[in-house]
Amino acid sequence: MVKDKEVKGAKSDVEVLEEVKEKVSTLLGYLEVDAQAKIQMEVADDGRKVVRVDVSGDDDLGRLIGRMGSSLRSLQTVLSLLVNKGREEPLYIALDVNGYRAKREEALKQMALRAADIAKKRARVYELPPMNPAERRVVHMALADDEEVTTESAGEGMSRRVMIKPKNAPEGAETVSGGGNAMAGDKEFDENEILDDMEMSEAKAEPEDISA
């Protein structure tokens, strides 16, 4: 009998999406942002229900994203707390603004591939800038099929980063940190420039569907 009551009282996916839409509208209104939100529910590989919220608009939405996506991550946390308040089974909220996450992921992949090429060519360990766990995973996955390098995370907390180690590097090979001129005297690659170019255009980008 208890089980039947729980089923009858459970909200449908449509009702859940309407509830999320209301919370998103409230949040955007509080921030005084003129934007639209596309909201859809997906089922992840592990069976979790994921509600994707894609915000788009002609207004300057860069402030919703912040430097390197910091504001976007904070807003996602706030929205998740609002949506999951009082829920027995929490929903995972994936918030995006003007397709930022997909664009940043692509920028990270390109950065990883170019850094790996330089590391192999110079036979040196390449140390990328600090990244959050999701971004480090993108780098690891981008180089997973490259049999000439290995990747590992190093450092603690906000300083944790990915190390790209070419298999042709001699033992005790010099570790080169990313940033500015990636390699001494090497001007063909600057990973900060790649990410900065993407940051500058993120708010002006056309909205796009995020599938990963």
C-alpha positions in Angstrom: 0.0 0.0 0.0 2.8 2.4 0.8 4.4 1.7 -2.5 1.1 2.5 -4.3 0.9 5.8 -2.5 4.4 6.7 -3.5 3.7 6.0 -7.1 0.5 8.0 -7.1 2.2 10.9 -5.5 5.2 10.9 -7.8 5.5 13.8 -10.3 5.6 13.0 -14.0 8.6 14.1 -16.0 6.4 16.9 -17.6 5.5 18.2 -14.1 9.2 18.1 -13.1 10.2 20.1 -16.2 7.6 22.7 -15.5 8.8 23.0 -11.9 12.4 23.4 -13.2 11.2 26.0 -15.7 9.6 28.0 -12.9 12.8 27.9 -10.8 14.9 29.0 -13.8 12.6 31.8 -14.6 12.7 33.0 -11.0 16.5 32.8 -11.0 16.9 34.7 -14.2 14.4 37.3 -13.0 16.3 37.8 -9.8 19.5 38.4 -11.9 17.6 40.8 -14.2 18.6 38.8 -17.3 16.4 38.7 -20.4 16.9 35.2 -21.7 15.1 32.1 -22.8 15.7 28.6 -21.4 15.4 25.3 -23.2 14.7 22.5 -20.7 14.8 18.8 -21.4 15.2 15.6 -19.5 17.6 12.8 -20.4 18.6 9.5 -18.8 22.3 9.1 -18.2 24.2 5.9 -18.8 24.1 5.1 -15.1 20.3 5.5 -15.1 20.2 8.9 -13.4 17.7 11.5 -14.7 19.5 14.6 -15.9 17.7 17.9 -16.5 19.5 20.0 -19.1 18.9 23.7 -19.0 20.2 25.6 -22.0 19.9 29.4 -21.5 20.2 31.6 -24.6 19.5 35.2 -25.5 20.6 38.4 -27.1 21.4 40.0 -23.8 25.0 40.1 -22.6 25.1 36.7 -20.9 28.8 36.6 -20.3 28.3 37.5 -16.6 26.3 34.3 -16.2 29.4 32.4 -17.3 32.2 34.2 -15.6 35.9 33.7 -16.0 36.5 30.1 -17.1 32.9 29.2 -16.3 33.1 30.0 -12.6 29.8 31.9 -12.4 28.1 29.2 -14.5 29.2 26.5 -12.0 27.9 28.6 -9.1 24.6 29.2 -10.8 24.2 25.5 -11.5 24.8 24.8 -7.8 22.2 27.4 -6.8 19.6 26.1 -9.3 20.2 22.5 -8.2 19.6 23.5 -4.6 16.3 25.3 -5.6 15.1 22.4 -7.6 16.0 19.6 -5.2 14.7 21.3 -2.1 12.3 18.8 -0.5 12.9 16.1 -3.1 13.5 12.5 -1.9 15.3 11.6 -5.1 17.5 14.4 -6.2 17.7 15.4 -9.9 21.0 16.2 -11.6 20.9 19.7 -13.2 23.2 20.5 -16.1 23.1 24.2 -16.8 24.6 25.8 -19.9 24.6 29.3 -21.4 24.9 30.0 -25.1 26.5 26.6 -25.7 29.5 27.6 -23.5 30.2 24.1 -22.2 30.4 22.5 -25.6 32.7 25.2 -26.9 35.0 25.0 -23.8 35.2 21.3 -24.1 36.2 21.6 -27.7 38.8 24.2 -26.8 40.2 21.9 -24.1 40.5 19.0 -26.5 42.4 21.1 -29.0 44.7 22.4 -26.3 45.4 18.8 -25.1 46.1 17.6 -28.6 48.5 20.4 -29.4 50.2 20.2 -26.0 50.8 16.4 -26.6 52.3 17.1 -30.0 54.8 19.5 -28.5 55.6 17.2 -25.6 56.4 14.4 -28.0 58.4 16.6 -30.3 60.5 18.0 -27.4 60.5 14.8 -25.4 59.5 16.7 -22.3 56.7 16.4 -19.7 54.0 19.1 -20.3 52.1 20.5 -17.4 48.8 22.1 -18.2 47.1 24.9 -16.2 45.0 24.1 -13.2 41.5 22.7 -14.1 38.4 21.5 -12.3 37.7 17.7 -12.3 35.3 17.8 -15.3 37.9 19.7 -17.4 40.7 17.3 -16.4 38.5 14.4 -17.5 38.1 16.0 -21.0 41.9 16.2 -21.3 42.4 12.6 -20.2 39.7 11.4 -22.6 41.1 13.5 -25.5 44.5 11.7 -25.2 43.3 8.3 -24.1 43.9 6.8 -27.6 47.3 8.4 -28.1 49.8 5.5 -27.5 52.8 7.8 -27.4 51.8 9.7 -24.2 50.3 9.1 -20.8 48.3 11.6 -18.7 48.0 11.9 -15.0 46.6 14.5 -12.6 48.9 16.1 -10.0 48.6 18.8 -7.4 46.0 19.5 -4.7 42.8 21.4 -4.6 42.5 24.4 -7.0 46.0 23.8 -8.2 45.4 20.2 -9.5 46.3 19.9 -13.2 47.1 17.4 -15.9 50.6 16.2 -16.7 51.2 15.0 -20.3 54.1 12.5 -20.3 55.6 11.4 -23.7 56.8 7.9 -23.7 60.0 9.0 -25.6 61.0 11.3 -22.7 64.2 10.3 -20.9 64.0 9.6 -17.2 64.2 12.8 -15.3 63.1 14.8 -18.3 62.3 18.5 -17.7 58.8 19.4 -16.8 57.5 22.5 -18.6 54.6 24.5 -17.3 51.9 25.8 -19.6 51.2 29.5 -19.9 52.7 32.3 -21.9 55.3 30.7 -24.2 54.5 27.1 -23.6 58.1 26.0 -24.3 61.1 28.2 -24.0 61.5 29.9 -27.4 58.4 28.1 -28.8 55.6 30.4 -30.1 53.5 27.8 -31.9 51.3 27.1 -28.9 49.9 29.1 -26.1 47.1 27.2 -24.3 45.9 30.3 -22.4 45.4 32.1 -25.8 43.3 29.2 -27.0 41.0 29.4 -23.9 41.0 33.2 -23.8 39.9 33.4 -27.5 37.0 31.1 -26.6 36.1 33.1 -23.5 35.9 36.4 -25.5 33.3 35.0 -27.9 31.3 32.8 -25.6 28.4 35.2 -24.9 28.0 36.1 -28.6 27.9 32.5 -29.7 24.7 31.0 -31.2 22.9 28.6 -28.9 23.5 25.0 -29.6 22.4 21.6 -28.2 24.7 20.0 -25.7 24.9 16.3 -25.9 27.9 15.5 -23.7 
